[in-house]
Amino acid sequence: MNLNITLKMPNKVKFYYLIKLILLTLFAFFLFSLLGGRTFGAIMTWLMVIFINIPVFIYLLLDYMNFSFIVKDNDIIVNSGILIKRSKLIPFDKIQNIDLKSGPLMRLFGLTRVNIWTSSPAQIRIRNKQSEHTPESFITLYTEDATWLQNFMSHKVN
């Protein structure tokens, strides 16, 4: 992975999103068919595809197309946003933890999600008297690149 160059997520991320939606649709068809019969299941599945899956896939595709990042010597810049563009500069000395996450479907595509955690209070959301933690930013990469990025940032943090 090169430094100081604008990078994008791998093309396989699009197919990962598509397969995930297809599997969700098949599960919904099975569930709807169990609850109301085959015809009800087919109707509900088509409604789900038209009103949920297609808009969600379009959103994910636009999000994918508008996502980029730049790894520099001392920080990482993450650019995202479809209508409202965001650019986050994350200095390596502010990073608390970098973890890798990869489920069975992601591993099938050779992908891994890099979660970047800082000490920012914006990562903590309180809902219904429960705290919910989200990473400062995340990037989905090929597993080899994700491991390299984790090692590179970890060495810069320490």
ZINORZI-V275429 format. One record per backbone hydrogen bond with DSSP energy under -1.0 kcal/mol. CO is the residue of the C=O (numbers start at 0). NH is the residue of the N-H. E is the energy in kcal/mol with one decimal. If there is no record, write none. Layout:
((CO & NH & E) (CO & NH & E))
This chain:
((6 & 68 & -2.2) (9 & 12 & -1.6) (10 & 13 & -1.2) (11 & 15 & -2.4) (12 & 16 & -2.3) (13 & 17 & -2.1) (14 & 18 & -2.8) (15 & 19 & -2.2) (16 & 20 & -2.1) (17 & 21 & -2.3) (18 & 22 & -2.6) (19 & 23 & -2.0) (20 & 24 & -2.3) (21 & 25 & -2.5) (22 & 26 & -2.3) (23 & 27 & -2.3) (24 & 28 & -2.7) (25 & 29 & -2.3) (26 & 30 & -2.5) (27 & 31 & -3.4) (28 & 32 & -2.6) (29 & 33 & -1.9) (30 & 34 & -2.1) (31 & 35 & -2.6) (32 & 36 & -1.9) (36 & 40 & -2.4) (37 & 41 & -2.4) (38 & 42 & -2.5) (39 & 43 & -2.8) (40 & 44 & -2.1) (41 & 45 & -2.4) (42 & 46 & -2.3) (43 & 47 & -2.3) (44 & 48 & -2.7) (45 & 49 & -2.7) (46 & 50 & -2.7) (47 & 51 & -2.1) (47 & 52 & -2.4) (48 & 53 & -2.5) (51 & 55 & -2.5) (52 & 56 & -2.9) (53 & 57 & -2.4) (54 & 58 & -2.4) (55 & 59 & -2.8) (56 & 60 & -2.6) (57 & 61 & -2.6) (58 & 62 & -2.7) (59 & 63 & -2.5) (60 & 64 & -2.4) (61 & 65 & -1.5) (63 & 66 & -1.2) (67 & 78 & -3.1) (68 & 6 & -3.2) (69 & 76 & -2.6) (70 & 3 & -3.1) (73 & 91 & -2.8) (74 & 71 & -2.9) (75 & 89 & -3.1) (76 & 69 & -2.4) (77 & 87 & -2.8) (78 & 67 & -2.3) (79 & 85 & -3.6) (85 & 79 & -2.6) (87 & 77 & -2.6) (89 & 75 & -1.9) (90 & 93 & -1.7) (91 & 94 & -1.1) (96 & 116 & -2.9) (98 & 114 & -3.1) (100 & 112 & -3.4) (102 & 106 & -2.6) (103 & 107 & -1.7) (104 & 108 & -1.2) (105 & 110 & -3.0) (109 & 142 & -2.1) (111 & 140 & -2.8) (112 & 100 & -2.5) (113 & 138 & -1.9) (114 & 98 & -1.9) (115 & 135 & -1.8) (115 & 136 & -1.4) (116 & 95 & -3.0) (116 & 96 & -1.7) (119 & 122 & -1.4) (120 & 123 & -1.5) (122 & 133 & -2.4) (124 & 131 & -3.0) (126 & 129 & -1.9) (129 & 126 & -2.8) (131 & 124 & -2.9) (136 & 115 & -3.0) (138 & 113 & -3.3) (140 & 111 & -3.0) (141 & 145 & -2.8) (142 & 146 & -2.4) (143 & 147 & -2.0) (144 & 148 & -2.8) (145 & 149 & -2.6) (146 & 150 & -2.5) (147 & 151 & -2.9) (148 & 152 & -2.8) (149 & 153 & -2.5) (150 & 154 & -2.3) (151 & 155 & -1.5) (152 & 156 & -2.1) (153 & 157 & -2.2))
